[in-house]
Amino acid sequence: HNHREDEPGPKQLFTFTIYLNDDYDGGEIDFVDEYNKHLIVYKPKKGDVTVFPAGRPFWHGARAVTSESSKYFIRNFFNYTNNFRHY
């Protein structure tokens, strides 16, 4: 079951990210693979684009940047609004 999909209000459907640099340490993205029960670790490179469904089963998190450099990226969401109310 998707995370809060039945609740009314705005929802994120897809996440789009464009990575602008890769001159930093750390900053990997962790994706939880619920089906195969393991963690996928991805280190973005400059120019990479990721597109994935927001929410379950595509849980993800970003690790902290561990160097003095900064991580730059552009993130955008494709949203929709659930106007259906359960009574």
Secondary structure, DSSP 4 states (H G I P E B T S, - for coil): --TTTTSSEEEEEEEEEEE----SSB--EEEEETTTTEEEEE---TT-EEEEESSTT--EEEPPB-SSS---EEEEEEEEEE-----
